[in-house]
Amino acid sequence: MIKWGLITFGAGIILIIIEIMVAKRKKEGFTPTDRQRVMGIFGVTVFATALVMGLIWMT
């Protein structure tokens, strides 16, 4: 259960890192909108991790 939770969380963190790198390369730089998007991705990552761990725990 922990293993799959860590895999899901790790994939989400990788997506966040990629999003930050892409946002910093923009002409405007890292804007508040980009920060809001990163926080949204983090929220979805935490939710997906909890969902995966919960489903595995129920089985």
N, CA, C and O atoms as a Tripos MOL2 file, in Angstrom:
@<TRIPOS>MOLECULE
protein
  236   235    59     0     0
PROTEIN
NO_CHARGES

@<TRIPOS>ATOM
      1 N           0.8350   -1.1840    0.0000 N.3       1 MET1
      2 CA          0.0000    0.0000    0.0000 C.3       1 MET1
      3 C           0.8810    1.2510    0.0000 C.2       1 MET1
      4 O           0.6590    2.1690   -0.7890 O.2       1 MET1
      5 N           1.8680    1.2860    0.8740 N.am      2 ILE2
      6 CA          2.7600    2.4470    0.9610 C.3       2 ILE2
      7 C           3.5330    2.6120   -0.3450 C.2       2 ILE2
      8 O           3.7460    3.7310   -0.8110 O.2       2 ILE2
      9 N           3.9500    1.4930   -0.9310 N.am      3 LYS3
     10 CA          4.7460    1.5480   -2.1640 C.3       3 LYS3
     11 C           3.9650    2.2460   -3.2790 C.2       3 LYS3
     12 O           4.4990    3.1250   -3.9550 O.2       3 LYS3
     13 N           2.7010    1.8560   -3.4710 N.am      4 TRP4
     14 CA          1.9160    2.4610   -4.5460 C.3       4 TRP4
     15 C           1.5690    3.9090   -4.2400 C.2       4 TRP4
     16 O           1.4620    4.7310   -5.1500 O.2       4 TRP4
     17 N           1.3920    4.2230   -2.9580 N.am      5 GLY5
     18 CA          1.1660    5.6100   -2.5780 C.3       5 GLY5
     19 C           2.3730    6.4790   -2.8940 C.2       5 GLY5
     20 O           2.2310    7.5960   -3.3910 O.2       5 GLY5
     21 N           3.5610    5.9610   -2.6040 N.am      6 LEU6
     22 CA          4.7840    6.7120   -2.9060 C.3       6 LEU6
     23 C           5.0060    6.8530   -4.4080 C.2       6 LEU6
     24 O           5.4810    7.8910   -4.8690 O.2       6 LEU6
     25 N           4.6680    5.8260   -5.1660 N.am      7 ILE7
     26 CA          4.8120    5.9060   -6.6230 C.3       7 ILE7
     27 C           3.8750    6.9830   -7.1720 C.2       7 ILE7
     28 O           4.2810    7.7890   -8.0100 O.2       7 ILE7
     29 N           2.6260    6.9980   -6.7050 N.am      8 THR8
     30 CA          1.6540    8.0050   -7.1620 C.3       8 THR8
     31 C           2.0970    9.4060   -6.7620 C.2       8 THR8
     32 O           2.0380   10.3350   -7.5690 O.2       8 THR8
     33 N           2.5390    9.5570   -5.5200 N.am      9 PHE9
     34 CA          2.9860   10.8700   -5.0440 C.3       9 PHE9
     35 C           4.2240   11.3260   -5.8080 C.2       9 PHE9
     36 O           4.3380   12.5000   -6.1620 O.2       9 PHE9
     37 N           5.1440   10.4110   -6.0610 N.am     10 GLY10
     38 CA          6.3580   10.7430   -6.8140 C.3      10 GLY10
     39 C           6.0480   11.2090   -8.2280 C.2      10 GLY10
     40 O           6.6570   12.1560   -8.7260 O.2      10 GLY10
     41 N           5.0910   10.5350   -8.8760 N.am     11 ALA11
     42 CA          4.7030   10.9460  -10.2300 C.3      11 ALA11
     43 C           4.1180   12.3580  -10.2130 C.2      11 ALA11
     44 O           4.3820   13.1530  -11.1150 O.2      11 ALA11
     45 N           3.3310   12.6670   -9.1950 N.am     12 GLY12
     46 CA          2.7630   14.0090   -9.0810 C.3      12 GLY12
     47 C           3.8320   15.0670   -8.8450 C.2      12 GLY12
     48 O           3.7680   16.1550   -9.4160 O.2      12 GLY12
     49 N           4.8070   14.7560   -8.0130 N.am     13 ILE13
     50 CA          5.8960   15.7020   -7.7470 C.3      13 ILE13
     51 C           6.7180   15.9350   -9.0130 C.2      13 ILE13
     52 O           7.1540   17.0560   -9.2720 O.2      13 ILE13
     53 N           6.9300   14.8890   -9.7950 N.am     14 ILE14
     54 CA          7.6490   15.0500  -11.0700 C.3      14 ILE14
     55 C           6.8740   15.9790  -11.9880 C.2      14 ILE14
     56 O           7.4690   16.8290  -12.6500 O.2      14 ILE14
     57 N           5.5410   15.8300  -12.0410 N.am     15 LEU15
     58 CA          4.7280   16.7420  -12.8530 C.3      15 LEU15
     59 C           4.8510   18.1830  -12.3590 C.2      15 LEU15
     60 O           4.9080   19.1100  -13.1670 O.2      15 LEU15
     61 N           4.8900   18.3740  -11.0590 N.am     16 ILE16
     62 CA          5.0310   19.7200  -10.4990 C.3      16 ILE16
     63 C           6.3800   20.3180  -10.8860 C.2      16 ILE16
     64 O           6.4530   21.4850  -11.2690 O.2      16 ILE16
     65 N           7.4410   19.5340  -10.7880 N.am     17 ILE17
     66 CA          8.7770   20.0260  -11.1450 C.3      17 ILE17
     67 C           8.8280   20.4150  -12.6210 C.2      17 ILE17
     68 O           9.3910   21.4510  -12.9750 O.2      17 ILE17
     69 N           8.2400   19.5850  -13.4770 N.am     18 ILE18
     70 CA          8.2140   19.9030  -14.9130 C.3      18 ILE18
     71 C           7.4240   21.1770  -15.1590 C.2      18 ILE18
     72 O           7.8370   22.0140  -15.9620 O.2      18 ILE18
     73 N           6.2900   21.3370  -14.4780 N.am     19 GLU19
     74 CA          5.4680   22.5400  -14.6480 C.3      19 GLU19
     75 C           6.2280   23.7910  -14.2110 C.2      19 GLU19
     76 O           6.1390   24.8240  -14.8750 O.2      19 GLU19
     77 N           6.9690   23.7180  -13.1130 N.am     20 ILE20
     78 CA          7.7450   24.8710  -12.6480 C.3      20 ILE20
     79 C           8.8420   25.2150  -13.6480 C.2      20 ILE20
     80 O           9.0750   26.3890  -13.9370 O.2      20 ILE20
     81 N           9.5150   24.1950  -14.1750 N.am     21 MET21
     82 CA         10.5820   24.4530  -15.1490 C.3      21 MET21
     83 C          10.0300   25.1160  -16.4150 C.2      21 MET21
     84 O          10.6400   26.0410  -16.9520 O.2      21 MET21
     85 N           8.8880   24.6450  -16.8830 N.am     22 VAL22
     86 CA          8.2820   25.2270  -18.0890 C.3      22 VAL22
     87 C           7.8250   26.6590  -17.8100 C.2      22 VAL22
     88 O           7.9900   27.5410  -18.6530 O.2      22 VAL22
     89 N           7.2520   26.8890  -16.6250 N.am     23 ALA23
     90 CA          6.7570   28.2270  -16.2840 C.3      23 ALA23
     91 C           7.9010   29.2320  -16.1640 C.2      23 ALA23
     92 O           7.7460   30.3940  -16.5400 O.2      23 ALA23
     93 N           9.0360   28.7970  -15.6470 N.am     24 LYS24
     94 CA         10.1690   29.7150  -15.5010 C.3      24 LYS24
     95 C          10.7780   30.1020  -16.8440 C.2      24 LYS24
     96 O          11.4000   31.1590  -16.9560 O.2      24 LYS24
     97 N          10.6100   29.2710  -17.8560 N.am     25 ARG25
     98 CA         11.1710   29.5660  -19.1770 C.3      25 ARG25
     99 C          10.3250   30.5500  -19.9750 C.2      25 ARG25
    100 O          10.7670   31.0690  -21.0000 O.2      25 ARG25
    101 N           9.1020   30.8070  -19.5010 N.am     26 LYS26
    102 CA          8.2540   31.7500  -20.2100 C.3      26 LYS26
    103 C           8.8450   33.1560  -20.1490 C.2      26 LYS26
    104 O           9.6810   33.4620  -19.2990 O.2      26 LYS26
    105 N           8.3980   33.9850  -21.0550 N.am     27 LYS27
    106 CA          8.8830   35.3560  -21.1260 C.3      27 LYS27
    107 C           8.5630   36.1330  -19.8430 C.2      27 LYS27
    108 O           9.3780   36.9290  -19.3760 O.2      27 LYS27
    109 N           7.3860   35.9000  -19.2850 N.am     28 GLU28
    110 CA          6.9730   36.6310  -18.0840 C.3      28 GLU28
    111 C           7.5810   36.0570  -16.8200 C.2      28 GLU28
    112 O           7.5740   36.7210  -15.7840 O.2      28 GLU28
    113 N           8.1020   34.8560  -16.8740 N.am     29 GLY29
    114 CA          8.6360   34.2060  -15.6780 C.3      29 GLY29
    115 C           7.5420   33.4600  -14.9340 C.2      29 GLY29
    116 O           6.5010   33.1300  -15.5010 O.2      29 GLY29
    117 N           7.7880   33.2030  -13.6700 N.am     30 PHE30
    118 CA          6.8520   32.4520  -12.8210 C.3      30 PHE30
    119 C           5.8420   33.4280  -12.2360 C.2      30 PHE30
    120 O           6.1930   34.2310  -11.3710 O.2      30 PHE30
    121 N           4.6010   33.3740  -12.6880 N.am     31 THR31
    122 CA          3.5650   34.3190  -12.2880 C.3      31 THR31
    123 C           2.6730   33.7210  -11.2030 C.2      31 THR31
    124 O           2.7360   32.5180  -10.9490 O.2      31 THR31
    125 N           1.8420   34.5460  -10.5590 N.am     32 PRO32
    126 CA          0.8920   34.0110   -9.5650 C.3      32 PRO32
    127 C          -0.0660   32.9650  -10.1510 C.2      32 PRO32
    128 O          -0.4830   32.0450   -9.4480 O.2      32 PRO32
    129 N          -0.4050   33.1010  -11.4050 N.am     33 THR33
    130 CA         -1.2530   32.0960  -12.0510 C.3      33 THR33
    131 C          -0.5410   30.7560  -12.1200 C.2      33 THR33
    132 O          -1.1540   29.7070  -11.9190 O.2      33 THR33
    133 N           0.7540   30.7940  -12.4040 N.am     34 ASP34
    134 CA          1.5370   29.5570  -12.4240 C.3      34 ASP34
    135 C           1.5910   28.9340  -11.0310 C.2      34 ASP34
    136 O           1.5000   27.7150  -10.8870 O.2      34 ASP34
    137 N           1.7390   29.7690  -10.0150 N.am     35 ARG35
    138 CA          1.7650   29.2620   -8.6390 C.3      35 ARG35
    139 C           0.4410   28.5900   -8.2980 C.2      35 ARG35
    140 O           0.4220   27.5420   -7.6540 O.2      35 ARG35
    141 N          -0.6600   29.1900   -8.7280 N.am     36 GLN36
    142 CA         -1.9780   28.6150   -8.4720 C.3      36 GLN36
    143 C          -2.1240   27.2700   -9.1840 C.2      36 GLN36
    144 O          -2.7060   26.3400   -8.6250 O.2      36 GLN36
    145 N          -1.6110   27.1560  -10.3920 N.am     37 ARG37
    146 CA         -1.6610   25.9100  -11.1430 C.3      37 ARG37
    147 C          -0.8400   24.8270  -10.4540 C.2      37 ARG37
    148 O          -1.2680   23.6760  -10.3670 O.2      37 ARG37
    149 N           0.3400   25.2020   -9.9650 N.am     38 VAL38
    150 CA          1.1980   24.2390   -9.2630 C.3      38 VAL38
    151 C           0.5150   23.7630   -7.9840 C.2      38 VAL38
    152 O           0.5640   22.5730   -7.6700 O.2      38 VAL38
    153 N          -0.1210   24.6680   -7.2410 N.am     39 MET39
    154 CA         -0.8280   24.2710   -6.0290 C.3      39 MET39
    155 C          -2.0150   23.3610   -6.3620 C.2      39 MET39
    156 O          -2.3290   22.4500   -5.5960 O.2      39 MET39
    157 N          -2.6670   23.5990   -7.4870 N.am     40 GLY40
    158 CA         -3.7600   22.7340   -7.9340 C.3      40 GLY40
    159 C          -3.2620   21.3370   -8.2710 C.2      40 GLY40
    160 O          -3.8930   20.3430   -7.9120 O.2      40 GLY40
    161 N          -2.1320   21.2640   -8.9590 N.am     41 ILE41
    162 CA         -1.5400   19.9650   -9.2790 C.3      41 ILE41
    163 C          -1.1660   19.2370   -7.9910 C.2      41 ILE41
    164 O          -1.3460   18.0230   -7.8900 O.2      41 ILE41
    165 N          -0.6470   19.9710   -7.0050 N.am     42 PHE42
    166 CA         -0.3000   19.3620   -5.7320 C.3      42 PHE42
    167 C          -1.5460   18.8080   -5.0340 C.2      42 PHE42
    168 O          -1.5100   17.7180   -4.4630 O.2      42 PHE42
    169 N          -2.6330   19.5530   -5.0830 N.am     43 GLY43
    170 CA         -3.8860   19.0810   -4.4780 C.3      43 GLY43
    171 C          -4.3950   17.8150   -5.1440 C.2      43 GLY43
    172 O          -4.8290   16.8800   -4.4710 O.2      43 GLY43
    173 N          -4.3410   17.7890   -6.4640 N.am     44 VAL44
    174 CA         -4.7680   16.5940   -7.1990 C.3      44 VAL44
    175 C          -3.8470   15.4180   -6.8780 C.2      44 VAL44
    176 O          -4.3020   14.2790   -6.7730 O.2      44 VAL44
    177 N          -2.5620   15.6960   -6.7230 N.am     45 THR45
    178 CA         -1.6030   14.6400   -6.3820 C.3      45 THR45
    179 C          -1.9230   14.0330   -5.0200 C.2      45 THR45
    180 O          -1.9260   12.8110   -4.8690 O.2      45 THR45
    181 N          -2.1880   14.8750   -4.0390 N.am     46 VAL46
    182 CA         -2.5120   14.3780   -2.6970 C.3      46 VAL46
    183 C          -3.8140   13.5810   -2.7370 C.2      46 VAL46
    184 O          -3.9100   12.5240   -2.1130 O.2      46 VAL46
    185 N          -4.8130   14.0760   -3.4620 N.am     47 PHE47
    186 CA         -6.0870   13.3670   -3.5770 C.3      47 PHE47
    187 C          -5.9030   12.0140   -4.2600 C.2      47 PHE47
    188 O          -6.4350   11.0060   -3.7930 O.2      47 PHE47
    189 N          -5.1550   11.9870   -5.3570 N.am     48 ALA48
    190 CA         -4.9320   10.7330   -6.0710 C.3      48 ALA48
    191 C          -4.1560    9.7400   -5.2080 C.2      48 ALA48
    192 O          -4.4420    8.5430   -5.2270 O.2      48 ALA48
    193 N          -3.1820   10.2300   -4.4580 N.am     49 THR49
    194 CA         -2.4190    9.3540   -3.5620 C.3      49 THR49
    195 C          -3.3290    8.7570   -2.4930 C.2      49 THR49
    196 O          -3.2670    7.5590   -2.2170 O.2      49 THR49
    197 N          -4.1650    9.5880   -1.8990 N.am     50 ALA50
    198 CA         -5.1020    9.0900   -0.8850 C.3      50 ALA50
    199 C          -6.0820    8.0970   -1.4940 C.2      50 ALA50
    200 O          -6.4220    7.0970   -0.8610 O.2      50 ALA50
    201 N          -6.5350    8.3570   -2.7010 N.am     51 LEU51
    202 CA         -7.4580    7.4570   -3.3770 C.3      51 LEU51
    203 C          -6.8090    6.1000   -3.6430 C.2      51 LEU51
    204 O          -7.4080    5.0590   -3.3750 O.2      51 LEU51
    205 N          -5.5960    6.1150   -4.1640 N.am     52 VAL52
    206 CA         -4.8830    4.8640   -4.4510 C.3      52 VAL52
    207 C          -4.6490    4.0800   -3.1600 C.2      52 VAL52
    208 O          -4.9090    2.8780   -3.1040 O.2      52 VAL52
    209 N          -4.1660    4.7530   -2.1390 N.am     53 MET53
    210 CA         -3.8800    4.0530   -0.8810 C.3      53 MET53
    211 C          -5.1740    3.5550   -0.2390 C.2      53 MET53
    212 O          -5.1940    2.4660    0.3340 O.2      53 MET53
    213 N          -6.2310    4.3190   -0.3240 N.am     54 GLY54
    214 CA         -7.5170    3.8860    0.2300 C.3      54 GLY54
    215 C          -8.0810    2.6740   -0.4920 C.2      54 GLY54
    216 O          -8.5780    1.7400    0.1370 O.2      54 GLY54
    217 N          -8.0010    2.6940   -1.8260 N.am     55 LEU55
    218 CA         -8.5090    1.5590   -2.5880 C.3      55 LEU55
    219 C          -7.7110    0.2930   -2.3170 C.2      55 LEU55
    220 O          -8.2800   -0.7940   -2.2240 O.2      55 LEU55
    221 N          -6.3960    0.4300   -2.1920 N.am     56 ILE56
    222 CA         -5.5750   -0.7420   -1.9040 C.3      56 ILE56
    223 C          -5.8530   -1.2430   -0.4890 C.2      56 ILE56
    224 O          -5.8810   -2.4510   -0.2540 O.2      56 ILE56
    225 N          -6.0590   -0.3260    0.4500 N.am     57 TRP57
    226 CA         -6.3360   -0.7220    1.8190 C.3      57 TRP57
    227 C          -7.6880   -1.4500    1.9160 C.2      57 TRP57
    228 O          -7.8350   -2.3810    2.7080 O.2      57 TRP57
    229 N          -8.6690   -1.0270    1.1140 N.am     58 MET58
    230 CA         -9.9900   -1.6620    1.1520 C.3      58 MET58
    231 C          -9.9900   -3.0730    0.5820 C.2      58 MET58
    232 O         -10.8200   -3.8970    0.9640 O.2      58 MET58
    233 N          -9.0620   -3.3580   -0.3330 N.am     59 THR59
    234 CA         -9.0580   -4.6880   -0.9440 C.3      59 THR59
    235 C          -8.3900   -5.7220   -0.1060 C.2      59 THR59
    236 O          -8.3170   -6.8850   -0.5010 O.2      59 THR59
@<TRIPOS>BOND
     1     1     2 1
     2     2     3 1
     3     3     4 2
     4     3     5 am
     5     5     6 1
     6     6     7 1
     7     7     8 2
     8     7     9 am
     9     9    10 1
    10    10    11 1
    11    11    12 2
    12    11    13 am
    13    13    14 1
    14    14    15 1
    15    15    16 2
    16    15    17 am
    17    17    18 1
    18    18    19 1
    19    19    20 2
    20    19    21 am
    21    21    22 1
    22    22    23 1
    23    23    24 2
    24    23    25 am
    25    25    26 1
    26    26    27 1
    27    27    28 2
    28    27    29 am
    29    29    30 1
    30    30    31 1
    31    31    32 2
    32    31    33 am
    33    33    34 1
    34    34    35 1
    35    35    36 2
    36    35    37 am
    37    37    38 1
    38    38    39 1
    39    39    40 2
    40    39    41 am
    41    41    42 1
    42    42    43 1
    43    43    44 2
    44    43    45 am
    45    45    46 1
    46    46    47 1
    47    47    48 2
    48    47    49 am
    49    49    50 1
    50    50    51 1
    51    51    52 2
    52    51    53 am
    53    53    54 1
    54    54    55 1
    55    55    56 2
    56    55    57 am
    57    57    58 1
    58    58    59 1
    59    59    60 2
    60    59    61 am
    61    61    62 1
    62    62    63 1
    63    63    64 2
    64    63    65 am
    65    65    66 1
    66    66    67 1
    67    67    68 2
    68    67    69 am
    69    69    70 1
    70    70    71 1
    71    71    72 2
    72    71    73 am
    73    73    74 1
    74    74    75 1
    75    75    76 2
    76    75    77 am
    77    77    78 1
    78    78    79 1
    79    79    80 2
    80    79    81 am
    81    81    82 1
    82    82    83 1
    83    83    84 2
    84    83    85 am
    85    85    86 1
    86    86    87 1
    87    87    88 2
    88    87    89 am
    89    89    90 1
    90    90    91 1
    91    91    92 2
    92    91    93 am
    93    93    94 1
    94    94    95 1
    95    95    96 2
    96    95    97 am
    97    97    98 1
    98    98    99 1
    99    99   100 2
   100    99   101 am
   101   101   102 1
   102   102   103 1
   103   103   104 2
   104   103   105 am
   105   105   106 1
   106   106   107 1
   107   107   108 2
   108   107   109 am
   109   109   110 1
   110   110   111 1
   111   111   112 2
   112   111   113 am
   113   113   114 1
   114   114   115 1
   115   115   116 2
   116   115   117 am
   117   117   118 1
   118   118   119 1
   119   119   120 2
   120   119   121 am
   121   121   122 1
   122   122   123 1
   123   123   124 2
   124   123   125 am
   125   125   126 1
   126   126   127 1
   127   127   128 2
   128   127   129 am
   129   129   130 1
   130   130   131 1
   131   131   132 2
   132   131   133 am
   133   133   134 1
   134   134   135 1
   135   135   136 2
   136   135   137 am
   137   137   138 1
   138   138   139 1
   139   139   140 2
   140   139   141 am
   141   141   142 1
   142   142   143 1
   143   143   144 2
   144   143   145 am
   145   145   146 1
   146   146   147 1
   147   147   148 2
   148   147   149 am
   149   149   150 1
   150   150   151 1
   151   151   152 2
   152   151   153 am
   153   153   154 1
   154   154   155 1
   155   155   156 2
   156   155   157 am
   157   157   158 1
   158   158   159 1
   159   159   160 2
   160   159   161 am
   161   161   162 1
   162   162   163 1
   163   163   164 2
   164   163   165 am
   165   165   166 1
   166   166   167 1
   167   167   168 2
   168   167   169 am
   169   169   170 1
   170   170   171 1
   171   171   172 2
   172   171   173 am
   173   173   174 1
   174   174   175 1
   175   175   176 2
   176   175   177 am
   177   177   178 1
   178   178   179 1
   179   179   180 2
   180   179   181 am
   181   181   182 1
   182   182   183 1
   183   183   184 2
   184   183   185 am
   185   185   186 1
   186   186   187 1
   187   187   188 2
   188   187   189 am
   189   189   190 1
   190   190   191 1
   191   191   192 2
   192   191   193 am
   193   193   194 1
   194   194   195 1
   195   195   196 2
   196   195   197 am
   197   197   198 1
   198   198   199 1
   199   199   200 2
   200   199   201 am
   201   201   202 1
   202   202   203 1
   203   203   204 2
   204   203   205 am
   205   205   206 1
   206   206   207 1
   207   207   208 2
   208   207   209 am
   209   209   210 1
   210   210   211 1
   211   211   212 2
   212   211   213 am
   213   213   214 1
   214   214   215 1
   215   215   216 2
   216   215   217 am
   217   217   218 1
   218   218   219 1
   219   219   220 2
   220   219   221 am
   221   221   222 1
   222   222   223 1
   223   223   224 2
   224   223   225 am
   225   225   226 1
   226   226   227 1
   227   227   228 2
   228   227   229 am
   229   229   230 1
   230   230   231 1
   231   231   232 2
   232   231   233 am
   233   233   234 1
   234   234   235 1
   235   235   236 2
@<TRIPOS>SUBSTRUCTURE
     1 MET1         2 RESIDUE 1 A MET
     2 ILE2         6 RESIDUE 1 A ILE
     3 LYS3        10 RESIDUE 1 A LYS
     4 TRP4        14 RESIDUE 1 A TRP
     5 GLY5        18 RESIDUE 1 A GLY
     6 LEU6        22 RESIDUE 1 A LEU
     7 ILE7        26 RESIDUE 1 A ILE
     8 THR8        30 RESIDUE 1 A THR
     9 PHE9        34 RESIDUE 1 A PHE
    10 GLY10       38 RESIDUE 1 A GLY
    11 ALA11       42 RESIDUE 1 A ALA
    12 GLY12       46 RESIDUE 1 A GLY
    13 ILE13       50 RESIDUE 1 A ILE
    14 ILE14       54 RESIDUE 1 A ILE
    15 LEU15       58 RESIDUE 1 A LEU
    16 ILE16       62 RESIDUE 1 A ILE
    17 ILE17       66 RESIDUE 1 A ILE
    18 ILE18       70 RESIDUE 1 A ILE
    19 GLU19       74 RESIDUE 1 A GLU
    20 ILE20       78 RESIDUE 1 A ILE
    21 MET21       82 RESIDUE 1 A MET
    22 VAL22       86 RESIDUE 1 A VAL
    23 ALA23       90 RESIDUE 1 A ALA
    24 LYS24       94 RESIDUE 1 A LYS
    25 ARG25       98 RESIDUE 1 A ARG
    26 LYS26      102 RESIDUE 1 A LYS
    27 LYS27      106 RESIDUE 1 A LYS
    28 GLU28      110 RESIDUE 1 A GLU
    29 GLY29      114 RESIDUE 1 A GLY
    30 PHE30      118 RESIDUE 1 A PHE
    31 THR31      122 RESIDUE 1 A THR
    32 PRO32      126 RESIDUE 1 A PRO
    33 THR33      130 RESIDUE 1 A THR
    34 ASP34      134 RESIDUE 1 A ASP
    35 ARG35      138 RESIDUE 1 A ARG
    36 GLN36      142 RESIDUE 1 A GLN
    37 ARG37      146 RESIDUE 1 A ARG
    38 VAL38      150 RESIDUE 1 A VAL
    39 MET39      154 RESIDUE 1 A MET
    40 GLY40      158 RESIDUE 1 A GLY
    41 ILE41      162 RESIDUE 1 A ILE
    42 PHE42      166 RESIDUE 1 A PHE
    43 GLY43      170 RESIDUE 1 A GLY
    44 VAL44      174 RESIDUE 1 A VAL
    45 THR45      178 RESIDUE 1 A THR
    46 VAL46      182 RESIDUE 1 A VAL
    47 PHE47      186 RESIDUE 1 A PHE
    48 ALA48      190 RESIDUE 1 A ALA
    49 THR49      194 RESIDUE 1 A THR
    50 ALA50      198 RESIDUE 1 A ALA
    51 LEU51      202 RESIDUE 1 A LEU
    52 VAL52      206 RESIDUE 1 A VAL
    53 MET53      210 RESIDUE 1 A MET
    54 GLY54      214 RESIDUE 1 A GLY
    55 LEU55      218 RESIDUE 1 A LEU
    56 ILE56      222 RESIDUE 1 A ILE
    57 TRP57      226 RESIDUE 1 A TRP
    58 MET58      230 RESIDUE 1 A MET
    59 THR59      234 RESIDUE 1 A THR
